[in-house]
Structures are given as structure tokens and as C-alpha cells.
Amino acid sequence: MRNERERLLDILEAIERIEKYAILGQQAFEQSELIQTWILHHLQIIGEAARTLPNDLKQQHPEIPWPKISGMRNILVHHYFEIDEAIVWAVIERDLPDIKSAVTTWTMLD
């Protein structure tokens, strides 16, 4: 079983992999099935890692939208045909930088 730190590092690695292609911009994301698949897969990893983090860690960091992260993972996995690309892109631009910053800080404290 993966420990808390490993899960946090999974989140960081997935964000960095998303950034690798997100830097190409929203138009590239919308036009490339490969980029979409890559990004959606790594968002699923983030959601799964977040879902399995201990509740006490999540309670200590309410600034991170844990339920929304897990909820997005559920949509990506179970409601694939209902994915809204605009919402996914907004998450990439708006939410991932804050999550990356917070998780980076926590992993550096260990």
C-alpha cells in the first residue's frame, strides 16, 4: 500500500506530466486526441491519489477542493462521454497551480 508521501508525489508527478502538454495551449488540447487522453489520464491519477489520502490530511488542508478532485476523477472514469473540455481546461489553468504549490510545500516538509 502506498503511503501518504508517495500519494502526494503521485499527484505532483501527474501535474508535471499534464503541464508538459498543457503548455501547448487550449487549442492544442481541444484539437489533439492524444493530448486530451494524456491529460485526462493524469487527472484521473490525481483524483485517485487524492481520494486515497488520509482524511486527517484533507481536514488539515481544506484550501484544496478534495471532494471536487475526487468528483472529477469519478466523472472522467465513469461518465466519459459527459466530459466538458472547457471545464477540464479551467481546472488545468485555475486549480492545478494551487494544488501543485500546496503539495510541493507539504512534500518538502517531510
Phi and psi restraints in degrees (range 20) as a CNS / XPLOR table:
assign (resid 1 and name C) (resid 2 and name N)
       (resid 2 and name CA) (resid 2 and name C) 1.0 -77.5 20.0 2
assign (resid 2 and name N) (resid 2 and name CA)
       (resid 2 and name C) (resid 3 and name N) 1.0 138.6 20.0 2
assign (resid 2 and name C) (resid 3 and name N)
       (resid 3 and name CA) (resid 3 and name C) 1.0 -85.4 20.0 2
assign (resid 3 and name N) (resid 3 and name CA)
       (resid 3 and name C) (resid 4 and name N) 1.0 174.8 20.0 2
assign (resid 3 and name C) (resid 4 and name N)
       (resid 4 and name CA) (resid 4 and name C) 1.0 -56.5 20.0 2
assign (resid 4 and name N) (resid 4 and name CA)
       (resid 4 and name C) (resid 5 and name N) 1.0 -45.7 20.0 2
assign (resid 4 and name C) (resid 5 and name N)
       (resid 5 and name CA) (resid 5 and name C) 1.0 -64.0 20.0 2
assign (resid 5 and name N) (resid 5 and name CA)
       (resid 5 and name C) (resid 6 and name N) 1.0 -41.3 20.0 2
assign (resid 5 and name C) (resid 6 and name N)
       (resid 6 and name CA) (resid 6 and name C) 1.0 -62.6 20.0 2
assign (resid 6 and name N) (resid 6 and name CA)
       (resid 6 and name C) (resid 7 and name N) 1.0 -39.5 20.0 2
assign (resid 6 and name C) (resid 7 and name N)
       (resid 7 and name CA) (resid 7 and name C) 1.0 -65.9 20.0 2
assign (resid 7 and name N) (resid 7 and name CA)
       (resid 7 and name C) (resid 8 and name N) 1.0 -40.6 20.0 2
assign (resid 7 and name C) (resid 8 and name N)
       (resid 8 and name CA) (resid 8 and name C) 1.0 -63.7 20.0 2
assign (resid 8 and name N) (resid 8 and name CA)
       (resid 8 and name C) (resid 9 and name N) 1.0 -39.8 20.0 2
assign (resid 8 and name C) (resid 9 and name N)
       (resid 9 and name CA) (resid 9 and name C) 1.0 -67.2 20.0 2
assign (resid 9 and name N) (resid 9 and name CA)
       (resid 9 and name C) (resid 10 and name N) 1.0 -33.3 20.0 2
assign (resid 9 and name C) (resid 10 and name N)
       (resid 10 and name CA) (resid 10 and name C) 1.0 -60.5 20.0 2
assign (resid 10 and name N) (resid 10 and name CA)
       (resid 10 and name C) (resid 11 and name N) 1.0 -42.0 20.0 2
assign (resid 10 and name C) (resid 11 and name N)
       (resid 11 and name CA) (resid 11 and name C) 1.0 -63.2 20.0 2
assign (resid 11 and name N) (resid 11 and name CA)
       (resid 11 and name C) (resid 12 and name N) 1.0 -46.6 20.0 2
assign (resid 11 and name C) (resid 12 and name N)
       (resid 12 and name CA) (resid 12 and name C) 1.0 -61.1 20.0 2
assign (resid 12 and name N) (resid 12 and name CA)
       (resid 12 and name C) (resid 13 and name N) 1.0 -45.5 20.0 2
assign (resid 12 and name C) (resid 13 and name N)
       (resid 13 and name CA) (resid 13 and name C) 1.0 -61.9 20.0 2
assign (resid 13 and name N) (resid 13 and name CA)
       (resid 13 and name C) (resid 14 and name N) 1.0 -42.0 20.0 2
assign (resid 13 and name C) (resid 14 and name N)
       (resid 14 and name CA) (resid 14 and name C) 1.0 -64.6 20.0 2
assign (resid 14 and name N) (resid 14 and name CA)
       (resid 14 and name C) (resid 15 and name N) 1.0 -40.7 20.0 2
assign (resid 14 and name C) (resid 15 and name N)
       (resid 15 and name CA) (resid 15 and name C) 1.0 -63.1 20.0 2
assign (resid 15 and name N) (resid 15 and name CA)
       (resid 15 and name C) (resid 16 and name N) 1.0 -43.8 20.0 2
assign (resid 15 and name C) (resid 16 and name N)
       (resid 16 and name CA) (resid 16 and name C) 1.0 -63.5 20.0 2
assign (resid 16 and name N) (resid 16 and name CA)
       (resid 16 and name C) (resid 17 and name N) 1.0 -36.0 20.0 2
assign (resid 16 and name C) (resid 17 and name N)
       (resid 17 and name CA) (resid 17 and name C) 1.0 -69.5 20.0 2
assign (resid 17 and name N) (resid 17 and name CA)
       (resid 17 and name C) (resid 18 and name N) 1.0 -36.5 20.0 2
assign (resid 17 and name C) (resid 18 and name N)
       (resid 18 and name CA) (resid 18 and name C) 1.0 -64.1 20.0 2
assign (resid 18 and name N) (resid 18 and name CA)
       (resid 18 and name C) (resid 19 and name N) 1.0 -45.3 20.0 2
assign (resid 18 and name C) (resid 19 and name N)
       (resid 19 and name CA) (resid 19 and name C) 1.0 -58.6 20.0 2
assign (resid 19 and name N) (resid 19 and name CA)
       (resid 19 and name C) (resid 20 and name N) 1.0 -32.5 20.0 2
assign (resid 19 and name C) (resid 20 and name N)
       (resid 20 and name CA) (resid 20 and name C) 1.0 -54.0 20.0 2
assign (resid 20 and name N) (resid 20 and name CA)
       (resid 20 and name C) (resid 21 and name N) 1.0 -37.4 20.0 2
assign (resid 20 and name C) (resid 21 and name N)
       (resid 21 and name CA) (resid 21 and name C) 1.0 -107.8 20.0 2
assign (resid 21 and name N) (resid 21 and name CA)
       (resid 21 and name C) (resid 22 and name N) 1.0 -23.3 20.0 2
assign (resid 21 and name C) (resid 22 and name N)
       (resid 22 and name CA) (resid 22 and name C) 1.0 -64.0 20.0 2
assign (resid 22 and name N) (resid 22 and name CA)
       (resid 22 and name C) (resid 23 and name N) 1.0 -28.5 20.0 2
assign (resid 22 and name C) (resid 23 and name N)
       (resid 23 and name CA) (resid 23 and name C) 1.0 -60.4 20.0 2
assign (resid 23 and name N) (resid 23 and name CA)
       (resid 23 and name C) (resid 24 and name N) 1.0 -20.5 20.0 2
assign (resid 23 and name C) (resid 24 and name N)
       (resid 24 and name CA) (resid 24 and name C) 1.0 -73.3 20.0 2
assign (resid 24 and name N) (resid 24 and name CA)
       (resid 24 and name C) (resid 25 and name N) 1.0 -14.4 20.0 2
assign (resid 24 and name C) (resid 25 and name N)
       (resid 25 and name CA) (resid 25 and name C) 1.0 102.4 20.0 2
assign (resid 25 and name N) (resid 25 and name CA)
       (resid 25 and name C) (resid 26 and name N) 1.0 167.3 20.0 2
assign (resid 25 and name C) (resid 26 and name N)
       (resid 26 and name CA) (resid 26 and name C) 1.0 -64.0 20.0 2
assign (resid 26 and name N) (resid 26 and name CA)
       (resid 26 and name C) (resid 27 and name N) 1.0 -38.5 20.0 2
assign (resid 26 and name C) (resid 27 and name N)
       (resid 27 and name CA) (resid 27 and name C) 1.0 -62.5 20.0 2
assign (resid 27 and name N) (resid 27 and name CA)
       (resid 27 and name C) (resid 28 and name N) 1.0 -42.1 20.0 2
assign (resid 27 and name C) (resid 28 and name N)
       (resid 28 and name CA) (resid 28 and name C) 1.0 -63.1 20.0 2
assign (resid 28 and name N) (resid 28 and name CA)
       (resid 28 and name C) (resid 29 and name N) 1.0 -40.9 20.0 2
assign (resid 28 and name C) (resid 29 and name N)
       (resid 29 and name CA) (resid 29 and name C) 1.0 -60.5 20.0 2
assign (resid 29 and name N) (resid 29 and name CA)
       (resid 29 and name C) (resid 30 and name N) 1.0 -46.6 20.0 2
assign (resid 29 and name C) (resid 30 and name N)
       (resid 30 and name CA) (resid 30 and name C) 1.0 -68.4 20.0 2
assign (resid 30 and name N) (resid 30 and name CA)
       (resid 30 and name C) (resid 31 and name N) 1.0 -29.4 20.0 2
assign (resid 30 and name C) (resid 31 and name N)
       (resid 31 and name CA) (resid 31 and name C) 1.0 -96.1 20.0 2
assign (resid 31 and name N) (resid 31 and name CA)
       (resid 31 and name C) (resid 32 and name N) 1.0 -15.0 20.0 2
assign (resid 31 and name C) (resid 32 and name N)
       (resid 32 and name CA) (resid 32 and name C) 1.0 -112.5 20.0 2
assign (resid 32 and name N) (resid 32 and name CA)
       (resid 32 and name C) (resid 33 and name N) 1.0 113.1 20.0 2
assign (resid 32 and name C) (resid 33 and name N)
       (resid 33 and name CA) (resid 33 and name C) 1.0 -60.7 20.0 2
assign (resid 33 and name N) (resid 33 and name CA)
       (resid 33 and name C) (resid 34 and name N) 1.0 -36.5 20.0 2
assign (resid 33 and name C) (resid 34 and name N)
       (resid 34 and name CA) (resid 34 and name C) 1.0 -63.3 20.0 2
assign (resid 34 and name N) (resid 34 and name CA)
       (resid 34 and name C) (resid 35 and name N) 1.0 -45.6 20.0 2
assign (resid 34 and name C) (resid 35 and name N)
       (resid 35 and name CA) (resid 35 and name C) 1.0 -66.1 20.0 2
assign (resid 35 and name N) (resid 35 and name CA)
       (resid 35 and name C) (resid 36 and name N) 1.0 -42.1 20.0 2
assign (resid 35 and name C) (resid 36 and name N)
       (resid 36 and name CA) (resid 36 and name C) 1.0 -58.6 20.0 2
assign (resid 36 and name N) (resid 36 and name CA)
       (resid 36 and name C) (resid 37 and name N) 1.0 -48.3 20.0 2
assign (resid 36 and name C) (resid 37 and name N)
       (resid 37 and name CA) (resid 37 and name C) 1.0 -61.3 20.0 2
assign (resid 37 and name N) (resid 37 and name CA)
       (resid 37 and name C) (resid 38 and name N) 1.0 -44.0 20.0 2
assign (resid 37 and name C) (resid 38 and name N)
       (resid 38 and name CA) (resid 38 and name C) 1.0 -58.2 20.0 2
assign (resid 38 and name N) (resid 38 and name CA)
       (resid 38 and name C) (resid 39 and name N) 1.0 -50.4 20.0 2
assign (resid 38 and name C) (resid 39 and name N)
       (resid 39 and name CA) (resid 39 and name C) 1.0 -67.7 20.0 2
assign (resid 39 and name N) (resid 39 and name CA)
       (resid 39 and name C) (resid 40 and name N) 1.0 -44.4 20.0 2
assign (resid 39 and name C) (resid 40 and name N)
       (resid 40 and name CA) (resid 40 and name C) 1.0 -62.6 20.0 2
assign (resid 40 and name N) (resid 40 and name CA)
       (resid 40 and name C) (resid 41 and name N) 1.0 -39.4 20.0 2
assign (resid 40 and name C) (resid 41 and name N)
       (resid 41 and name CA) (resid 41 and name C) 1.0 -60.2 20.0 2
assign (resid 41 and name N) (resid 41 and name CA)
       (resid 41 and name C) (resid 42 and name N) 1.0 -44.4 20.0 2
assign (resid 41 and name C) (resid 42 and name N)
       (resid 42 and name CA) (resid 42 and name C) 1.0 -74.3 20.0 2
assign (resid 42 and name N) (resid 42 and name CA)
       (resid 42 and name C) (resid 43 and name N) 1.0 -27.7 20.0 2
assign (resid 42 and name C) (resid 43 and name N)
       (resid 43 and name CA) (resid 43 and name C) 1.0 -66.2 20.0 2
assign (resid 43 and name N) (resid 43 and name CA)
       (resid 43 and name C) (resid 44 and name N) 1.0 -35.9 20.0 2
assign (resid 43 and name C) (resid 44 and name N)
       (resid 44 and name CA) (resid 44 and name C) 1.0 -63.1 20.0 2
assign (resid 44 and name N) (resid 44 and name CA)
       (resid 44 and name C) (resid 45 and name N) 1.0 -41.1 20.0 2
assign (resid 44 and name C) (resid 45 and name N)
       (resid 45 and name CA) (resid 45 and name C) 1.0 -61.8 20.0 2
assign (resid 45 and name N) (resid 45 and name CA)
       (resid 45 and name C) (resid 46 and name N) 1.0 -44.6 20.0 2
assign (resid 45 and name C) (resid 46 and name N)
       (resid 46 and name CA) (resid 46 and name C) 1.0 -58.5 20.0 2
assign (resid 46 and name N) (resid 46 and name CA)
       (resid 46 and name C) (resid 47 and name N) 1.0 -46.6 20.0 2
assign (resid 46 and name C) (resid 47 and name N)
       (resid 47 and name CA) (resid 47 and name C) 1.0 -63.1 20.0 2
assign (resid 47 and name N) (resid 47 and name CA)
       (resid 47 and name C) (resid 48 and name N) 1.0 -41.5 20.0 2
assign (resid 47 and name C) (resid 48 and name N)
       (resid 48 and name CA) (resid 48 and name C) 1.0 -67.7 20.0 2
assign (resid 48 and name N) (resid 48 and name CA)
       (resid 48 and name C) (resid 49 and name N) 1.0 -43.2 20.0 2
assign (resid 48 and name C) (resid 49 and name N)
       (resid 49 and name CA) (resid 49 and name C) 1.0 -63.5 20.0 2
assign (resid 49 and name N) (resid 49 and name CA)
       (resid 49 and name C) (resid 50 and name N) 1.0 -42.3 20.0 2
assign (resid 49 and name C) (resid 50 and name N)
       (resid 50 and name CA) (resid 50 and name C) 1.0 -65.1 20.0 2
assign (resid 50 and name N) (resid 50 and name CA)
       (resid 50 and name C) (resid 51 and name N) 1.0 -40.5 20.0 2
assign (resid 50 and name C) (resid 51 and name N)
       (resid 51 and name CA) (resid 51 and name C) 1.0 -60.5 20.0 2
assign (resid 51 and name N) (resid 51 and name CA)
       (resid 51 and name C) (resid 52 and name N) 1.0 -33.9 20.0 2
assign (resid 51 and name C) (resid 52 and name N)
       (resid 52 and name CA) (resid 52 and name C) 1.0 -95.1 20.0 2
assign (resid 52 and name N) (resid 52 and name CA)
       (resid 52 and name C) (resid 53 and name N) 1.0 2.8 20.0 2
assign (resid 52 and name C) (resid 53 and name N)
       (resid 53 and name CA) (resid 53 and name C) 1.0 -69.6 20.0 2
assign (resid 53 and name N) (resid 53 and name CA)
       (resid 53 and name C) (resid 54 and name N) 1.0 149.9 20.0 2
assign (resid 53 and name C) (resid 54 and name N)
       (resid 54 and name CA) (resid 54 and name C) 1.0 -61.1 20.0 2
assign (resid 54 and name N) (resid 54 and name CA)
       (resid 54 and name C) (resid 55 and name N) 1.0 142.8 20.0 2
assign (resid 54 and name C) (resid 55 and name N)
       (resid 55 and name CA) (resid 55 and name C) 1.0 -60.2 20.0 2
assign (resid 55 and name N) (resid 55 and name CA)
       (resid 55 and name C) (resid 56 and name N) 1.0 -34.0 20.0 2
assign (resid 55 and name C) (resid 56 and name N)
       (resid 56 and name CA) (resid 56 and name C) 1.0 -64.1 20.0 2
assign (resid 56 and name N) (resid 56 and name CA)
       (resid 56 and name C) (resid 57 and name N) 1.0 -36.3 20.0 2
assign (resid 56 and name C) (resid 57 and name N)
       (resid 57 and name CA) (resid 57 and name C) 1.0 -65.4 20.0 2
assign (resid 57 and name N) (resid 57 and name CA)
       (resid 57 and name C) (resid 58 and name N) 1.0 -43.5 20.0 2
assign (resid 57 and name C) (resid 58 and name N)
       (resid 58 and name CA) (resid 58 and name C) 1.0 -64.0 20.0 2
assign (resid 58 and name N) (resid 58 and name CA)
       (resid 58 and name C) (resid 59 and name N) 1.0 -38.7 20.0 2
assign (resid 58 and name C) (resid 59 and name N)
       (resid 59 and name CA) (resid 59 and name C) 1.0 -68.2 20.0 2
assign (resid 59 and name N) (resid 59 and name CA)
       (resid 59 and name C) (resid 60 and name N) 1.0 -31.6 20.0 2
assign (resid 59 and name C) (resid 60 and name N)
       (resid 60 and name CA) (resid 60 and name C) 1.0 -73.1 20.0 2
assign (resid 60 and name N) (resid 60 and name CA)
       (resid 60 and name C) (resid 61 and name N) 1.0 -17.8 20.0 2
assign (resid 60 and name C) (resid 61 and name N)
       (resid 61 and name CA) (resid 61 and name C) 1.0 -130.7 20.0 2
assign (resid 61 and name N) (resid 61 and name CA)
       (resid 61 and name C) (resid 62 and name N) 1.0 66.2 20.0 2
assign (resid 61 and name C) (resid 62 and name N)
       (resid 62 and name CA) (resid 62 and name C) 1.0 -70.6 20.0 2
assign (resid 62 and name N) (resid 62 and name CA)
       (resid 62 and name C) (resid 63 and name N) 1.0 -10.0 20.0 2
assign (resid 62 and name C) (resid 63 and name N)
       (resid 63 and name CA) (resid 63 and name C) 1.0 -69.3 20.0 2
assign (resid 63 and name N) (resid 63 and name CA)
       (resid 63 and name C) (resid 64 and name N) 1.0 -17.3 20.0 2
assign (resid 63 and name C) (resid 64 and name N)
       (resid 64 and name CA) (resid 64 and name C) 1.0 -93.2 20.0 2
assign (resid 64 and name N) (resid 64 and name CA)
       (resid 64 and name C) (resid 65 and name N) 1.0 130.3 20.0 2
assign (resid 64 and name C) (resid 65 and name N)
       (resid 65 and name CA) (resid 65 and name C) 1.0 -78.5 20.0 2
assign (resid 65 and name N) (resid 65 and name CA)
       (resid 65 and name C) (resid 66 and name N) 1.0 69.2 20.0 2
assign (resid 65 and name C) (resid 66 and name N)
       (resid 66 and name CA) (resid 66 and name C) 1.0 -53.5 20.0 2
assign (resid 66 and name N) (resid 66 and name CA)
       (resid 66 and name C) (resid 67 and name N) 1.0 -46.9 20.0 2
assign (resid 66 and name C) (resid 67 and name N)
       (resid 67 and name CA) (resid 67 and name C) 1.0 -62.5 20.0 2
assign (resid 67 and name N) (resid 67 and name CA)
       (resid 67 and name C) (resid 68 and name N) 1.0 -35.5 20.0 2
assign (resid 67 and name C) (resid 68 and name N)
       (resid 68 and name CA) (resid 68 and name C) 1.0 -69.3 20.0 2
assign (resid 68 and name N) (resid 68 and name CA)
       (resid 68 and name C) (resid 69 and name N) 1.0 -36.4 20.0 2
assign (resid 68 and name C) (resid 69 and name N)
       (resid 69 and name CA) (resid 69 and name C) 1.0 -64.2 20.0 2
assign (resid 69 and name N) (resid 69 and name CA)
       (resid 69 and name C) (resid 70 and name N) 1.0 -47.6 20.0 2
assign (resid 69 and name C) (resid 70 and name N)
       (resid 70 and name CA) (resid 70 and name C) 1.0 -65.8 20.0 2
assign (resid 70 and name N) (resid 70 and name CA)
       (resid 70 and name C) (resid 71 and name N) 1.0 -38.1 20.0 2
assign (resid 70 and name C) (resid 71 and name N)
       (resid 71 and name CA) (resid 71 and name C) 1.0 -64.0 20.0 2
assign (resid 71 and name N) (resid 71 and name CA)
       (resid 71 and name C) (resid 72 and name N) 1.0 -39.8 20.0 2
assign (resid 71 and name C) (resid 72 and name N)
       (resid 72 and name CA) (resid 72 and name C) 1.0 -64.4 20.0 2
assign (resid 72 and name N) (resid 72 and name CA)
       (resid 72 and name C) (resid 73 and name N) 1.0 -41.0 20.0 2
assign (resid 72 and name C) (resid 73 and name N)
       (resid 73 and name CA) (resid 73 and name C) 1.0 -57.7 20.0 2
assign (resid 73 and name N) (resid 73 and name CA)
       (resid 73 and name C) (resid 74 and name N) 1.0 -43.4 20.0 2
assign (resid 73 and name C) (resid 74 and name N)
       (resid 74 and name CA) (resid 74 and name C) 1.0 -63.0 20.0 2
assign (resid 74 and name N) (resid 74 and name CA)
       (resid 74 and name C) (resid 75 and name N) 1.0 -41.1 20.0 2
assign (resid 74 and name C) (resid 75 and name N)
       (resid 75 and name CA) (resid 75 and name C) 1.0 -64.3 20.0 2
assign (resid 75 and name N) (resid 75 and name CA)
       (resid 75 and name C) (resid 76 and name N) 1.0 -45.4 20.0 2
assign (resid 75 and name C) (resid 76 and name N)
       (resid 76 and name CA) (resid 76 and name C) 1.0 -62.0 20.0 2
assign (resid 76 and name N) (resid 76 and name CA)
       (resid 76 and name C) (resid 77 and name N) 1.0 -34.6 20.0 2
assign (resid 76 and name C) (resid 77 and name N)
       (resid 77 and name CA) (resid 77 and name C) 1.0 -87.5 20.0 2
assign (resid 77 and name N) (resid 77 and name CA)
       (resid 77 and name C) (resid 78 and name N) 1.0 -42.3 20.0 2
assign (resid 77 and name C) (resid 78 and name N)
       (resid 78 and name CA) (resid 78 and name C) 1.0 -103.8 20.0 2
assign (resid 78 and name N) (resid 78 and name CA)
       (resid 78 and name C) (resid 79 and name N) 1.0 -17.7 20.0 2
assign (resid 78 and name C) (resid 79 and name N)
       (resid 79 and name CA) (resid 79 and name C) 1.0 -130.0 20.0 2
assign (resid 79 and name N) (resid 79 and name CA)
       (resid 79 and name C) (resid 80 and name N) 1.0 48.8 20.0 2
assign (resid 79 and name C) (resid 80 and name N)
       (resid 80 and name CA) (resid 80 and name C) 1.0 -52.5 20.0 2
assign (resid 80 and name N) (resid 80 and name CA)
       (resid 80 and name C) (resid 81 and name N) 1.0 -38.2 20.0 2
assign (resid 80 and name C) (resid 81 and name N)
       (resid 81 and name CA) (resid 81 and name C) 1.0 -79.5 20.0 2
assign (resid 81 and name N) (resid 81 and name CA)
       (resid 81 and name C) (resid 82 and name N) 1.0 -1.1 20.0 2
assign (resid 81 and name C) (resid 82 and name N)
       (resid 82 and name CA) (resid 82 and name C) 1.0 -105.9 20.0 2
assign (resid 82 and name N) (resid 82 and name CA)
       (resid 82 and name C) (resid 83 and name N) 1.0 8.9 20.0 2
assign (resid 82 and name C) (resid 83 and name N)
       (resid 83 and name CA) (resid 83 and name C) 1.0 -68.0 20.0 2
assign (resid 83 and name N) (resid 83 and name CA)
       (resid 83 and name C) (resid 84 and name N) 1.0 130.6 20.0 2
assign (resid 83 and name C) (resid 84 and name N)
       (resid 84 and name CA) (resid 84 and name C) 1.0 -101.8 20.0 2
assign (resid 84 and name N) (resid 84 and name CA)
       (resid 84 and name C) (resid 85 and name N) 1.0 111.6 20.0 2
assign (resid 84 and name C) (resid 85 and name N)
       (resid 85 and name CA) (resid 85 and name C) 1.0 -59.7 20.0 2
assign (resid 85 and name N) (resid 85 and name CA)
       (resid 85 and name C) (resid 86 and name N) 1.0 -34.6 20.0 2
assign (resid 85 and name C) (resid 86 and name N)
       (resid 86 and name CA) (resid 86 and name C) 1.0 -65.5 20.0 2
assign (resid 86 and name N) (resid 86 and name CA)
       (resid 86 and name C) (resid 87 and name N) 1.0 -38.6 20.0 2
assign (resid 86 and name C) (resid 87 and name N)
       (resid 87 and name CA) (resid 87 and name C) 1.0 -67.6 20.0 2
assign (resid 87 and name N) (resid 87 and name CA)
       (resid 87 and name C) (resid 88 and name N) 1.0 -43.0 20.0 2
assign (resid 87 and name C) (resid 88 and name N)
       (resid 88 and name CA) (resid 88 and name C) 1.0 -59.5 20.0 2
assign (resid 88 and name N) (resid 88 and name CA)
       (resid 88 and name C) (resid 89 and name N) 1.0 -45.7 20.0 2
assign (resid 88 and name C) (resid 89 and name N)
       (resid 89 and name CA) (resid 89 and name C) 1.0 -64.9 20.0 2
assign (resid 89 and name N) (resid 89 and name CA)
       (resid 89 and name C) (resid 90 and name N) 1.0 -38.1 20.0 2
assign (resid 89 and name C) (resid 90 and name N)
       (resid 90 and name CA) (resid 90 and name C) 1.0 -62.0 20.0 2
assign (resid 90 and name N) (resid 90 and name CA)
       (resid 90 and name C) (resid 91 and name N) 1.0 -39.6 20.0 2
assign (resid 90 and name C) (resid 91 and name N)
       (resid 91 and name CA) (resid 91 and name C) 1.0 -61.8 20.0 2
assign (resid 91 and name N) (resid 91 and name CA)
       (resid 91 and name C) (resid 92 and name N) 1.0 -43.5 20.0 2
assign (resid 91 and name C) (resid 92 and name N)
       (resid 92 and name CA) (resid 92 and name C) 1.0 -60.3 20.0 2
assign (resid 92 and name N) (resid 92 and name CA)
       (resid 92 and name C) (resid 93 and name N) 1.0 -46.5 20.0 2
assign (resid 92 and name C) (resid 93 and name N)
       (resid 93 and name CA) (resid 93 and name C) 1.0 -77.1 20.0 2
assign (resid 93 and name N) (resid 93 and name CA)
       (resid 93 and name C) (resid 94 and name N) 1.0 -41.3 20.0 2
assign (resid 93 and name C) (resid 94 and name N)
       (resid 94 and name CA) (resid 94 and name C) 1.0 -91.5 20.0 2
assign (resid 94 and name N) (resid 94 and name CA)
       (resid 94 and name C) (resid 95 and name N) 1.0 -42.8 20.0 2
assign (resid 94 and name C) (resid 95 and name N)
       (resid 95 and name CA) (resid 95 and name C) 1.0 -98.1 20.0 2
assign (resid 95 and name N) (resid 95 and name CA)
       (resid 95 and name C) (resid 96 and name N) 1.0 -39.6 20.0 2
assign (resid 95 and name C) (resid 96 and name N)
       (resid 96 and name CA) (resid 96 and name C) 1.0 -60.5 20.0 2
assign (resid 96 and name N) (resid 96 and name CA)
       (resid 96 and name C) (resid 97 and name N) 1.0 -39.3 20.0 2
assign (resid 96 and name C) (resid 97 and name N)
       (resid 97 and name CA) (resid 97 and name C) 1.0 -59.0 20.0 2
assign (resid 97 and name N) (resid 97 and name CA)
       (resid 97 and name C) (resid 98 and name N) 1.0 -40.5 20.0 2
assign (resid 97 and name C) (resid 98 and name N)
       (resid 98 and name CA) (resid 98 and name C) 1.0 -68.7 20.0 2
assign (resid 98 and name N) (resid 98 and name CA)
       (resid 98 and name C) (resid 99 and name N) 1.0 -41.3 20.0 2
assign (resid 98 and name C) (resid 99 and name N)
       (resid 99 and name CA) (resid 99 and name C) 1.0 -63.5 20.0 2
assign (resid 99 and name N) (resid 99 and name CA)
       (resid 99 and name C) (resid 100 and name N) 1.0 -44.5 20.0 2
assign (resid 99 and name C) (resid 100 and name N)
       (resid 100 and name CA) (resid 100 and name C) 1.0 -60.5 20.0 2
assign (resid 100 and name N) (resid 100 and name CA)
       (resid 100 and name C) (resid 101 and name N) 1.0 -44.6 20.0 2
assign (resid 100 and name C) (resid 101 and name N)
       (resid 101 and name CA) (resid 101 and name C) 1.0 -61.0 20.0 2
assign (resid 101 and name N) (resid 101 and name CA)
       (resid 101 and name C) (resid 102 and name N) 1.0 -47.0 20.0 2
assign (resid 101 and name C) (resid 102 and name N)
       (resid 102 and name CA) (resid 102 and name C) 1.0 -65.0 20.0 2
assign (resid 102 and name N) (resid 102 and name CA)
       (resid 102 and name C) (resid 103 and name N) 1.0 -47.4 20.0 2
assign (resid 102 and name C) (resid 103 and name N)
       (resid 103 and name CA) (resid 103 and name C) 1.0 -66.8 20.0 2
assign (resid 103 and name N) (resid 103 and name CA)
       (resid 103 and name C) (resid 104 and name N) 1.0 -36.8 20.0 2
assign (resid 103 and name C) (resid 104 and name N)
       (resid 104 and name CA) (resid 104 and name C) 1.0 -60.5 20.0 2
assign (resid 104 and name N) (resid 104 and name CA)
       (resid 104 and name C) (resid 105 and name N) 1.0 -43.7 20.0 2
assign (resid 104 and name C) (resid 105 and name N)
       (resid 105 and name CA) (resid 105 and name C) 1.0 -61.3 20.0 2
assign (resid 105 and name N) (resid 105 and name CA)
       (resid 105 and name C) (resid 106 and name N) 1.0 -45.2 20.0 2
assign (resid 105 and name C) (resid 106 and name N)
       (resid 106 and name CA) (resid 106 and name C) 1.0 -65.2 20.0 2
assign (resid 106 and name N) (resid 106 and name CA)
       (resid 106 and name C) (resid 107 and name N) 1.0 -40.0 20.0 2
assign (resid 106 and name C) (resid 107 and name N)
       (resid 107 and name CA) (resid 107 and name C) 1.0 -71.8 20.0 2
assign (resid 107 and name N) (resid 107 and name CA)
       (resid 107 and name C) (resid 108 and name N) 1.0 -26.9 20.0 2
assign (resid 107 and name C) (resid 108 and name N)
       (resid 108 and name CA) (resid 108 and name C) 1.0 -74.6 20.0 2
assign (resid 108 and name N) (resid 108 and name CA)
       (resid 108 and name C) (resid 109 and name N) 1.0 -21.6 20.0 2
assign (resid 108 and name C) (resid 109 and name N)
       (resid 109 and name CA) (resid 109 and name C) 1.0 -75.9 20.0 2
assign (resid 109 and name N) (resid 109 and name CA)
       (resid 109 and name C) (resid 110 and name N) 1.0 -21.1 20.0 2
